[in-house]
Amino acid sequence: MTHSNAKGPKVDVLLQSNWAAAGLVQDVRRGLGTQPRTLPPKWLYDDAGSRLFDQITRLPEYYPTECERAILRDAAADIAATSHATTVVELGSGTSDKTRLLLDAFSDTGRLERFVPVDVSEETLREAAAALAARYPNTSVEAVVGDFTLHLGHLTRYTPKLIAFLGGTIGNLYVEERGAFLGALADSMDAGDELLLGTDLVKDADRLITAYDDPGGVTEAFVKNSLHVLNRELDADFDVDAFSYVPFWDRRMQRMDLRLRAEMPQHVTIPGADLELDLASGEEIRVEISTKFTQERLHDELGAAGLEIERIWTDPSDSFAVTLARKRG
């Protein structure tokens, strides 16, 4: 069965126009108004933050992006041959750059009927969807402007499907959040549907710290950009230069912990969130975590959600993993 893209991709917009502003206020009140102080990492990715992250992925110290790309380059044909899916869904798709390796392999099988990229950025998604529709003229491209933490229920209409969640993004969720997310993801899947999950693996602490603390300071600028977002969007008055970037490896939790530390006492007003903060010298704001996995942890966390691992692919240095799991019947 084939589908023509003569009319271009379909785009469903599930997010309300004010979702970002309302969500930012809620997250700032909840995260900065209590101890320990935190900010969700999604607010790192405004236009400036997205450009900085793109630079990070090209740094020689930052291995995950190229390791995952190498795995997909080598394993895409095996993944497509193993999978029963006729629909590929990608969560947090962005430009779907690496995913084209996967889509090429699925397209070669002749079974790919539909690609469903899901992302919060409507502009990026529309551009990517148009390019993908042109690249895969016999595949229906049905883009969804949505938040994958809110709109998984939209995916139940597609089956048999493979849901791709790449880039190690699941590592940005705390363990309780991961459990809830994987459970909700499994609820959106029929028996036999599959998940393709990209995860960074536990490794030498020095290599991890170097990957998140590049000598050019790009990662530091990326993390500090979260305060620029608050200053711009909520009229806050953070003195960004009065914070230092503190990345460290939490061995017990097996995660990188990225924080900003106030180097002097600060009284901060955030009018847009109706919030005032008194930060002591040395007080920290956690901006992002990046959990690293072992294969045992993958089996345990996916299994708890009713997902059974079929195969795990790694790069030659065992730095990164791409895991194919199927929902149990």
C-alpha positions in Angstrom: 0.0 0.0 0.0 1.4 3.4 -1.0 0.4 7.0 -0.2 1.1 10.0 -2.4 2.6 13.2 -1.0 1.4 15.3 -3.9 -0.4 17.6 -1.5 2.5 17.7 1.0 2.6 16.6 4.6 -0.3 16.7 7.0 0.3 18.7 10.2 -1.8 18.4 13.3 -1.4 21.1 15.9 -2.2 19.8 19.4 -0.5 22.6 21.4 -2.4 25.8 22.4 -0.7 29.0 21.2 0.1 30.0 24.8 1.3 26.6 26.0 5.0 27.7 26.3 4.3 30.8 28.3 1.9 29.1 30.7 4.2 26.1 31.1 7.2 28.2 31.8 5.4 30.1 34.6 4.3 26.9 36.2 7.7 25.3 35.9 9.5 28.3 37.3 7.1 28.6 40.3 7.4 24.9 41.1 11.1 24.5 40.4 12.7 27.7 41.7 10.2 28.4 44.4 11.2 25.4 46.4 14.4 23.7 47.5 16.5 22.2 45.9 16.0 24.7 43.1 15.6 23.2 39.6 14.6 24.2 36.0 13.3 21.7 33.5 15.8 21.3 30.6 13.2 21.9 27.9 13.5 25.7 28.6 17.1 25.5 27.3 15.9 25.1 23.8 14.8 28.5 22.6 16.3 29.6 19.2 19.7 30.5 20.8 19.8 27.4 22.9 19.0 25.2 20.0 21.8 26.8 18.0 24.2 26.2 20.9 23.1 22.6 21.3 23.7 22.0 17.6 27.2 23.3 18.2 27.6 20.9 21.1 26.7 17.9 19.0 29.6 18.7 16.7 32.2 19.1 19.4 34.9 16.3 19.4 34.4 15.9 23.2 30.7 15.3 22.8 30.4 11.7 21.6 26.6 10.7 21.9 25.4 12.2 18.6 27.9 10.6 16.4 27.9 7.3 18.3 24.2 7.0 17.8 24.4 8.0 14.2 27.1 5.3 13.6 24.8 2.7 15.2 21.9 3.7 13.1 24.0 3.7 10.0 25.2 0.1 10.7 22.0 -1.3 12.2 19.1 0.4 10.3 18.6 -2.4 7.9 18.6 -5.0 10.7 16.1 -2.8 12.7 13.8 -2.5 9.7 14.0 -6.2 9.0 13.3 -7.1 12.6 10.4 -4.7 13.0 6.8 -5.4 11.9 5.9 -1.7 11.8 4.2 0.0 8.9 4.2 3.4 10.8 7.4 5.0 12.3 6.7 7.7 15.0 9.5 9.9 16.2 9.2 11.7 19.5 11.1 15.0 19.8 11.9 14.8 16.1 13.4 18.2 15.4 14.9 18.0 11.9 14.7 14.2 11.9 18.3 14.3 10.7 19.6 10.9 12.0 16.1 9.3 11.6 16.5 9.5 7.8 18.9 6.6 8.1 16.1 4.6 9.7 13.5 5.8 7.2 15.7 4.9 4.3 15.9 1.3 5.6 12.2 1.1 6.3 11.4 2.5 2.9 13.6 -0.1 1.3 11.4 -2.8 2.8 8.4 -1.5 1.0 6.3 -1.7 4.2 6.6 1.9 5.4 3.2 3.5 5.0 3.5 6.5 7.3 6.0 8.7 9.3 4.7 10.7 12.2 7.3 13.2 13.6 6.3 14.8 16.9 7.8 18.0 18.1 6.9 21.2 20.0 8.5 23.5 17.5 5.9 24.1 14.7 8.2 26.0 12.4 11.0 23.3 12.6 8.4 20.5 12.2 6.7 22.0 9.1 10.1 22.6 7.4 11.3 19.0 8.2 8.0 17.5 7.3 8.0 19.2 3.9 11.5 17.9 3.2 10.6 14.4 4.3 7.5 14.3 2.2 9.7 15.2 -0.8 12.3 12.6 0.1 9.7 9.8 0.6 7.0 10.4 -1.9 5.3 7.0 -1.3 5.1 7.5 2.5 2.4 9.6 4.2 4.1 12.2 6.4 1.7 13.2 9.3 3.4 15.6 11.6 2.2 16.4 15.1 2.9 19.7 16.9 2.8 18.3 20.4 4.6 17.6 23.7 5.4 14.0 23.9 4.9 14.1 27.7 1.3 15.2 27.1 0.1 13.8 23.8 1.0 10.1 23.7 -2.7 9.3 23.5 -2.7 10.7 20.0 -0.5 7.8 18.9 -2.9 5.0 19.7 -4.5 5.3 16.2 -1.4 4.0 14.5 -0.6 0.3 14.5 1.6 -1.6 13.9 4.1 1.1 14.8 7.6 1.7 15.9 8.1 4.6 18.2 11.7 6.1 17.9 12.9 8.1 20.9 16.5 8.8 20.2 19.3 11.1 21.3 19.5 9.8 24.9 16.7 12.3 25.7 15.1 9.8 28.1 18.1 10.3 30.4 16.9 13.9 31.0 14.0 12.5 33.0 14.3 11.6 36.7 13.8 8.0 37.6 10.1 8.5 38.7 9.4 10.5 35.6 11.0 7.8 33.4 8.8 5.2 35.0 5.7 7.3 34.4 6.7 8.2 30.9 7.5 4.6 29.9 4.2 3.4 31.4 2.3 6.1 29.4 4.2 5.2 26.3 3.4 1.5 26.7 -0.3 2.5 27.2 -0.2 4.1 23.7 1.1 0.9 22.1 -0.7 -2.2 21.0 0.7 -5.6 21.7 3.5 -6.1 19.2 4.2 -2.4 18.7 7.8 -1.5 19.2 10.0 1.2 20.8 13.4 2.1 19.5 15.3 3.9 22.3 18.6 5.7 22.3 20.5 5.8 25.6 23.9 6.8 26.7 25.8 4.2 28.6 27.7 4.3 31.9 31.5 4.9 31.3 34.6 6.5 32.7 33.8 9.6 34.7 36.6 11.7 33.2 35.2 11.1 29.7 31.7 12.0 30.8 32.8 15.2 32.5 34.8 16.2 29.5 31.8 15.7 27.2 29.8 18.1 29.3 32.5 20.7 30.1 34.1 21.5 26.7 37.2 23.8 26.8 35.4 26.3 24.4 32.6 26.9 26.9 29.8 26.0 24.5 28.1 23.8 27.0 28.4 26.4 29.7 26.8 29.0 27.4 24.0 26.5 26.6 23.2 25.9 30.3 23.4 29.6 31.2 21.1 30.4 28.4 18.2 29.1 30.6 18.6 32.3 32.7 18.6 34.4 29.6 15.3 32.8 28.7 13.8 33.7 32.1 15.1 37.3 31.9 13.6 37.7 28.4 10.3 35.8 28.8 9.4 36.6 32.4 11.2 39.9 32.8 13.5 38.4 35.5 16.7 40.1 36.6 19.2 37.3 36.9 22.8 38.5 36.7 23.9 35.7 34.4 27.6 36.5 34.8 27.4 36.0 38.5 26.8 32.3 38.0 29.3 29.6 37.4 28.7 26.4 35.5 29.1 23.2 37.6 28.9 19.8 35.9 29.6 16.7 37.9 29.2 13.0 37.7 26.7 11.6 40.3 28.1 8.1 40.7 25.3 6.9 43.0 22.5 8.0 40.6 24.6 7.2 37.5 23.9 10.6 35.9 25.6 13.8 34.9 24.3 16.7 36.9 24.5 20.1 35.3 24.0 23.1 37.7 24.5 26.8 37.9 26.1 28.2 41.1 25.5 31.7 42.5 28.9 33.2 43.1 27.5 35.9 45.3 24.2 36.5 47.2 21.5 37.6 44.8 17.9 38.9 45.2 16.1 38.0 42.0 12.7 39.2 40.9 10.7 37.2 38.3 7.7 39.5 37.7 6.2 37.2 35.0 6.0 34.3 37.5 5.1 36.6 40.5 8.2 35.2 42.3 11.1 36.6 44.2 14.2 34.6 45.2 17.0 35.1 47.6 20.0 33.1 46.5 22.9 32.6 48.9 26.4 32.6 47.7 27.2 29.0 46.6 23.5 28.1 46.2 22.9 26.0 43.1 20.1 25.6 40.5 20.0 22.2 38.8 19.2 22.8 35.1 19.6 19.3 33.6 20.4 15.7 34.4 21.6 13.2 31.9 21.3 9.6 33.2 23.6 6.9 31.8 22.4 3.4 31.5 23.6 -0.2 31.9 22.0 -3.0 29.9 20.7 -4.4 33.2 19.0 -1.1 33.9 17.4 -1.0 30.5 16.0 -4.5 31.0 14.6 -3.5 34.4 13.0 -0.1 33.5 11.6 -1.3 30.1 10.4 -4.5 31.6 8.6 -2.7 34.4 6.6 -0.9 31.7 5.7 -4.2 29.9 8.3 -3.8 27.1 10.5 -6.7 26.3 13.9 -6.1 24.8 14.4 -7.8 21.4 17.9 -6.5 20.6 20.5 -3.9 21.7 23.0 -2.4 19.3 26.0 -0.5 20.5 28.9 1.4 18.9 32.4 -0.2 18.8 33.4 1.6 22.0 30.2 0.6 23.9 29.6 4.3 24.6 25.9 4.4 23.4 23.1 2.0 22.8 20.0 1.7 20.6 17.5 -0.7 22.0 14.5 -2.3 20.2 11.8 -3.4 22.6 8.3 -4.8 21.9 5.2 -4.5 23.9 4.2 -7.8 25.4 0.9 -9.3 24.5 
